[in-house]
Amino acid sequence: MKKVFITALFACFAMLLANTTSYAQQSVKNRLGFFLGLASGDIDQVGIGGIGEFKVAQKVTISPQLLFYFPEDHGNWRHSFMEINFNANYYFYNKDIFEFYGLGGLNFTRFHWEWDGPGRNDDDGDSDMEVGLNLGGGINFEIGKNVVPFSELRVTVGEFNQFVISGGLKFNL
C-alpha cells in the first residue's frame, strides 16, 4: 500500500510540475466555507465541515479543514469520528470560471466509542487520535463575485485509510 501511495504521490507532483504553461492565470484568493463529505473505507459515514483557504503564493494556498462525521449507533455501541486536515493546494489551472488544484497534507482523525448498554461503567468507552497523509484534488467554480461552489476528492493513508468526496461553498474574503 505504501508503494502505491508513493507512486501516486510522485505521479501527481510530476503532472503538476510538468504543467508550466501560462494560461493568463488569476491569483488565488482567501476563502472560508462549509461542505458535506462522504467517506468510504475505514470510516463509512457522512459528515459536515468547515474549510479555509489562505494564499501563501500566487498558485498556492494553505487549506485547514475540520470535518465532523454524524455519530452512529450500533445497538448499545455508539461511535463518532472527527477529522482535522492541514492541506496545501497547488492551483495548476485557474482560468475562466474553473480553478483546478491538487492537494497534499496531514490528516488527524479522532475516533470515540462508548458502550451504553447493561452493566455500563464510567470507563466503558475510549478515544484515539491517528495521523495520516492526504492526497487529492479539487475544482472551484468561480461563478459569482463572492460565492464559489467546489468539489474535492481526497485519499487518506494512515491508521484510518479512506476515500472522501466532498462538496460545498466557499466565500471570498
C-alpha positions as CSV (number, residue, x, y, z in Angstrom):
1,M,0.0,0.0,0.0
2,K,2.9,2.4,0.8
3,K,4.4,1.7,-2.7
4,V,1.1,2.5,-4.4
5,F,0.8,5.7,-2.3
6,I,4.3,6.9,-3.0
7,T,3.9,6.1,-6.7
8,A,0.6,8.0,-6.9
9,L,2.2,11.0,-5.0
10,F,5.2,11.1,-7.3
11,A,2.9,10.9,-10.4
12,C,0.7,13.7,-9.2
13,F,3.6,16.0,-8.4
14,A,5.2,15.2,-11.8
15,M,2.0,16.1,-13.6
16,L,1.7,19.4,-11.6
17,L,5.3,20.4,-12.3
18,A,5.0,19.4,-16.0
19,N,2.2,21.9,-16.4
20,T,4.3,25.1,-16.5
21,T,2.4,26.7,-19.4
22,S,1.0,30.1,-18.5
23,Y,-2.8,30.5,-19.1
24,A,-3.1,34.1,-18.0
25,Q,-4.0,32.7,-14.7
26,Q,-5.6,34.8,-12.0
27,S,-4.2,34.9,-8.5
28,V,-5.8,32.6,-5.9
29,K,-7.9,34.1,-3.2
30,N,-8.5,33.8,0.6
31,R,-11.8,32.0,1.3
32,L,-13.9,30.4,4.1
33,G,-16.7,27.9,3.6
34,F,-18.5,24.8,4.6
35,F,-19.1,21.4,3.0
36,L,-20.6,17.9,3.2
37,G,-18.3,14.9,3.0
38,L,-18.9,11.3,2.3
39,A,-16.2,8.9,3.5
40,S,-15.6,5.3,2.3
41,G,-13.0,3.0,3.8
42,D,-12.4,2.6,7.5
43,I,-14.9,5.3,8.0
44,D,-18.2,4.9,6.1
45,Q,-20.1,7.9,7.2
46,V,-21.4,11.3,6.1
47,G,-20.1,14.4,7.7
48,I,-20.3,18.2,7.7
49,G,-17.3,20.5,7.9
50,G,-15.7,23.9,7.6
51,I,-12.8,24.8,5.3
52,G,-10.4,27.8,5.0
53,E,-8.1,28.7,2.1
54,F,-5.3,31.2,2.7
55,K,-3.0,32.4,-0.1
56,V,0.7,31.9,0.5
57,A,1.9,32.3,-3.1
58,Q,0.4,33.1,-6.5
59,K,-0.7,29.5,-7.1
60,V,-0.5,28.0,-3.5
61,T,-2.9,28.1,-0.6
62,I,-2.9,26.5,2.9
63,S,-6.3,24.9,3.5
64,P,-7.2,23.8,7.0
65,Q,-10.4,21.7,7.4
66,L,-12.5,20.4,10.2
67,L,-14.9,17.6,9.5
68,F,-17.4,16.1,11.9
69,Y,-19.0,12.8,11.0
70,F,-22.5,12.1,12.2
71,P,-22.4,9.7,15.2
72,E,-23.7,6.1,14.6
73,D,-25.4,3.8,17.0
74,H,-24.9,0.0,16.7
75,G,-27.2,-1.4,19.3
76,N,-25.5,-0.5,22.6
77,W,-22.4,0.7,20.9
78,R,-22.0,4.4,19.8
79,H,-19.1,5.8,17.9
80,S,-18.1,9.1,16.3
81,F,-15.3,10.4,14.2
82,M,-13.7,13.8,13.6
83,E,-11.0,14.9,11.2
84,I,-8.6,17.8,11.2
85,N,-6.8,18.3,7.9
86,F,-3.9,20.7,7.1
87,N,-3.5,20.7,3.3
88,A,-1.5,22.7,0.8
89,N,-3.4,23.3,-2.5
90,Y,-1.5,24.0,-5.8
91,Y,-3.6,25.6,-8.5
92,F,-2.4,24.3,-11.8
93,Y,-5.3,25.7,-13.9
94,N,-7.1,28.9,-12.9
95,K,-8.9,30.4,-15.9
96,D,-12.4,31.5,-16.7
97,I,-14.7,30.0,-14.1
98,F,-12.6,26.9,-13.4
99,E,-9.9,26.5,-10.8
100,F,-8.4,23.1,-10.6
101,Y,-6.0,22.2,-7.8
102,G,-4.0,19.3,-6.4
103,L,-3.7,18.9,-2.7
104,G,-1.4,17.2,-0.2
105,G,-1.2,17.4,3.6
106,L,-1.7,15.9,7.0
107,N,-4.8,14.3,8.5
108,F,-5.6,13.9,12.2
109,T,-8.5,11.6,12.8
110,R,-10.1,11.3,16.3
111,F,-12.2,8.2,17.0
112,H,-14.5,7.9,20.0
113,W,-16.6,4.9,21.1
114,E,-18.7,4.1,24.1
115,W,-20.8,1.3,25.5
116,D,-24.3,2.4,26.6
117,G,-25.8,-1.0,27.4
118,P,-26.5,-3.1,30.5
119,G,-23.7,-3.2,33.0
120,R,-22.3,0.2,31.8
121,N,-19.3,1.5,33.8
122,D,-17.9,5.0,33.6
123,D,-14.8,3.6,31.7
124,D,-16.8,1.8,29.0
125,G,-15.5,4.0,26.2
126,D,-12.3,5.2,24.7
127,S,-11.0,7.6,22.1
128,D,-7.9,7.6,19.9
129,M,-6.1,10.0,17.6
130,E,-4.4,8.8,14.4
131,V,-2.2,10.6,11.8
132,G,-2.3,10.1,8.1
133,L,-1.3,11.7,4.8
134,N,-3.8,13.3,2.3
135,L,-3.5,13.3,-1.4
136,G,-6.2,14.5,-3.8
137,G,-7.6,17.3,-5.9
138,G,-10.5,19.6,-6.4
139,I,-12.3,22.1,-8.5
140,N,-13.7,25.5,-7.7
141,F,-16.4,27.1,-9.9
142,E,-15.9,30.8,-9.8
143,I,-19.5,31.6,-10.9
144,G,-20.2,34.6,-8.7
145,K,-18.3,37.5,-7.2
146,N,-18.3,36.1,-3.6
147,V,-19.8,32.6,-3.6
148,V,-17.7,29.7,-5.0
149,P,-19.1,26.2,-5.2
150,F,-16.5,23.5,-5.0
151,S,-15.9,19.7,-5.1
152,E,-12.9,17.8,-3.7
153,L,-11.6,14.2,-3.8
154,R,-9.2,13.1,-1.2
155,V,-7.4,9.8,-0.2
156,T,-6.1,9.5,3.3
157,V,-3.5,6.9,4.0
158,G,-2.6,6.0,7.6
159,E,-4.3,4.2,10.5
160,F,-7.7,5.2,9.1
161,N,-7.5,4.6,5.3
162,Q,-10.3,6.3,3.5
163,F,-11.5,8.0,0.3
164,V,-13.6,11.2,0.8
165,I,-15.6,13.1,-1.7
166,S,-16.9,16.4,-0.6
167,G,-18.7,19.4,-2.0
168,G,-19.8,22.8,-0.6
169,L,-19.5,26.5,-0.8
170,K,-16.5,28.8,-0.3
171,F,-16.9,32.6,0.2
172,N,-14.3,35.1,-0.9
173,L,-12.9,37.2,1.9
